[in-house]
């Protein structure tokens, strides 16, 4: 497993980096034990006041961020309410469509059954009907006349006449009725089938809309959870900053009273995530996590900058290492407290000494040449002892 300070250089860098991490811990402990009294390091009232102002400005920024997140959450909750209403409407529409589909399917089944029964009846009666039609075609109206003349009893001529007329009408109506019924049933079945297709399309569209609505609701729920997480983090950072601000006020009171403060005035690094100044002006030549020259992922970034330009401390802290280090060239490590460190590598010259207390923006050295052969600065940031992407902590450009 590569050391936390692994980068892109020498063959023995893994062992060197392990030594470096141990050295940081040892030097940090040494500073606590043998460094001069804290009050002797920070007695400048102006510095404490500047830190207090910075803390106030950052607290105001965090409050604005909290207000913005709260506004976003309210908007998302309103959207969720609307989406929930839409989902309920879509669910009711699906129920209605399903009910219509069941009814139409039942009617279609009934109609098909009737048509099949009628067609069977027509098939059964077709021989007799065909024979009658052929006979009617051959004889025409004379068939009915012969039938009438075959009546022997002239007294029943009227009844026979009516019978003949009724038979002729019955034959015509029988054929017409059969055809009409088949046509009507065919039309009904076609209508039901078309309606069924429409309902299927409507149901598919409604189901798709319901899925889209559910996904949109899930996306907003995810956003709300993310906002809640960020609001919790915001409150935690604000709490840390308020505690530091209270200590600064106590320091100012002690300075006003002419007594040495109990501890050095400082601000935690975490509340300034996304608001830290860049260590040097320039463009990012290598990003966090990108492959280094020997194939390992970089724990920091490389910033292309003008040679001899000053590399500046991103936050106040104490120098725990200042010197040449294998794989990093001339290196400065600043301890910002709370297991947060910033590293400035590939320096041409080092402008600070181990144990020095730095203010934000104070030069730590001058820009040299990186392992890639171009002028620039290797910059690494560690929080809770782990490397983090500096671009998420520096001010956006």
NORURMO-V771486 format. One record per backbone hydrogen bond with DSSP energy under -1.0 kcal/mol. CO is the residue of the C=O (numbers start at 0). NH is the residue of the N-H. E is the energy in kcal/mol with one decimal. If there is no record, write none. Layout:
# NORURMO-V771486
{{CO/NH/E} {CO/NH/E}}
This chain:
# NORURMO-V771486
{{2/5/-2.2} {9/12/-1.3} {11/15/-1.9} {12/16/-3.1} {13/17/-2.0} {14/18/-2.1} {15/19/-2.3} {16/20/-2.5} {17/21/-2.2} {18/22/-2.6} {19/23/-2.5} {20/24/-2.0} {21/25/-2.6} {22/26/-3.2} {23/27/-2.8} {24/28/-2.2} {25/29/-2.4} {26/30/-2.5} {27/31/-1.7} {28/32/-1.7} {29/33/-3.4} {30/34/-1.6} {37/40/-1.2} {37/41/-1.4} {43/47/-1.7} {44/48/-2.5} {45/49/-2.4} {46/50/-2.3} {47/51/-2.2} {48/52/-2.5} {49/53/-2.4} {50/54/-2.6} {51/55/-2.4} {52/56/-2.7} {53/57/-2.5} {54/58/-2.6} {55/59/-2.3} {56/60/-2.1} {57/61/-2.8} {58/62/-2.3} {59/63/-2.4} {60/64/-2.3} {61/65/-2.6} {62/66/-2.7} {63/67/-2.5} {64/68/-2.6} {65/69/-2.4} {66/70/-2.4} {67/71/-2.5} {68/72/-2.5} {69/73/-2.4} {70/74/-2.3} {71/75/-2.6} {72/76/-2.6} {73/77/-2.3} {74/78/-2.3} {75/79/-2.5} {76/80/-2.2} {77/81/-2.2} {78/82/-2.8} {79/83/-2.6} {80/84/-2.1} {81/85/-2.5} {82/86/-2.8} {83/87/-2.2} {84/88/-2.4} {85/89/-2.8} {86/90/-2.5} {87/91/-2.4} {88/92/-2.5} {89/93/-2.5} {90/94/-2.2} {91/95/-2.4} {92/96/-2.9} {93/97/-2.8} {94/98/-2.4} {95/99/-2.7} {96/100/-2.6} {97/101/-2.3} {98/102/-2.4} {99/103/-2.9} {100/104/-2.5} {101/105/-2.2} {102/106/-2.7} {103/107/-2.9} {104/108/-2.3} {105/109/-2.5} {106/110/-2.9} {107/111/-2.6} {108/112/-2.3} {109/113/-2.4} {110/114/-2.7} {111/115/-2.6} {112/116/-2.5} {113/117/-2.9} {114/118/-2.8} {115/119/-2.3} {116/120/-2.6} {117/121/-2.7} {118/122/-2.5} {119/123/-2.6} {120/124/-2.3} {121/125/-1.0} {124/128/-2.8} {125/129/-3.1} {126/130/-2.3} {127/131/-2.4} {128/132/-2.5} {129/133/-2.6} {130/134/-2.6} {131/135/-2.9} {132/136/-2.6} {133/137/-2.5} {134/138/-2.9} {135/139/-2.6} {138/141/-1.4} {140/144/-1.4} {141/145/-3.1} {142/146/-2.1} {143/147/-1.8} {144/148/-2.9} {145/149/-1.6} {147/150/-1.3} {152/155/-1.7} {153/156/-1.4} {155/159/-2.6} {156/160/-2.5} {157/161/-2.4} {158/162/-2.2} {159/163/-2.9} {160/164/-2.2} {161/165/-2.4} {162/166/-2.6} {163/167/-2.3} {164/168/-2.4} {165/169/-2.7} {166/170/-2.5} {167/171/-2.0} {168/172/-3.1} {169/173/-2.5} {170/174/-1.8} {171/175/-2.5} {172/176/-3.2} {173/177/-1.9} {174/178/-2.1} {175/179/-2.8} {176/180/-3.0} {177/181/-2.1} {178/182/-2.5} {179/183/-2.8} {180/184/-2.7} {181/185/-2.4} {182/186/-2.4} {183/187/-2.6} {184/188/-2.8} {185/189/-2.5} {186/190/-2.5} {187/191/-2.9} {188/192/-2.8} {189/193/-2.5} {190/194/-2.7} {191/195/-2.6} {192/196/-2.2} {193/197/-2.4} {194/198/-2.6} {195/199/-2.4} {196/200/-2.4} {197/201/-2.8} {198/202/-3.1} {199/203/-2.5} {200/204/-2.5} {201/205/-2.8} {202/206/-3.0} {203/207/-2.5} {204/208/-2.6} {205/209/-2.4} {206/210/-2.4} {207/211/-2.7} {208/212/-2.5} {209/213/-2.4} {210/214/-2.7} {211/215/-2.5} {212/216/-2.4} {213/217/-2.6} {214/218/-2.8} {215/219/-2.2} {216/220/-2.4} {217/221/-2.5} {218/222/-2.2} {219/223/-2.6} {220/224/-2.4} {221/225/-2.4} {222/226/-2.8} {223/227/-2.8} {224/228/-2.4} {225/229/-2.5} {226/230/-2.9} {227/231/-2.5} {228/232/-2.5} {229/233/-2.8} {230/234/-2.7} {231/235/-2.4} {232/236/-2.9} {233/237/-2.7} {234/238/-2.2} {235/239/-2.2} {236/240/-2.6} {237/241/-2.6} {238/242/-2.2} {239/243/-2.2} {240/244/-2.5} {241/245/-2.3} {242/246/-1.8} {243/247/-2.1} {244/248/-2.3} {245/249/-2.0} {246/250/-2.4} {247/251/-2.7} {248/252/-2.2} {249/253/-2.3} {250/254/-2.7} {251/255/-2.5} {252/256/-1.7} {253/258/-2.5} {254/257/-1.1} {268/271/-2.2} {269/272/-1.8} {271/274/-2.6} {275/394/-2.6} {278/311/-3.0} {282/303/-2.9} {285/301/-2.0} {286/289/-1.7} {289/297/-2.2} {291/294/-2.0} {295/291/-3.3} {297/288/-2.6} {300/378/-3.1} {301/284/-3.0} {301/285/-1.5} {302/376/-2.2} {303/282/-1.2} {305/308/-1.8} {308/366/-3.0} {310/363/-3.2} {312/360/-3.0} {316/357/-3.5} {317/334/-3.5} {318/354/-3.4} {320/332/-2.6} {322/330/-3.1} {324/327/-2.3} {327/345/-3.2} {328/324/-2.7} {329/346/-2.1} {330/322/-2.4} {331/343/-2.5} {332/319/-2.6} {332/320/-1.3} {333/341/-2.0} {334/317/-2.6} {338/384/-1.8} {339/335/-3.0} {340/381/-2.9} {341/333/-2.7} {342/379/-1.9} {343/331/-1.9} {344/377/-1.6} {345/367/-1.1} {348/365/-2.0} {352/355/-2.1} {355/318/-2.8} {357/316/-1.6} {358/361/-1.9} {361/312/-2.4} {363/350/-2.4} {364/310/-3.0} {365/347/-2.7} {366/307/-2.2} {367/375/-1.9} {369/372/-1.9} {373/369/-2.9} {374/304/-1.0} {376/302/-2.8} {377/344/-3.3} {378/300/-2.8} {379/342/-2.9} {380/387/-2.4} {381/340/-2.2} {382/385/-1.8} {385/382/-2.7} {388/391/-1.7} {389/392/-1.8} {389/393/-2.3} {392/275/-2.0}}
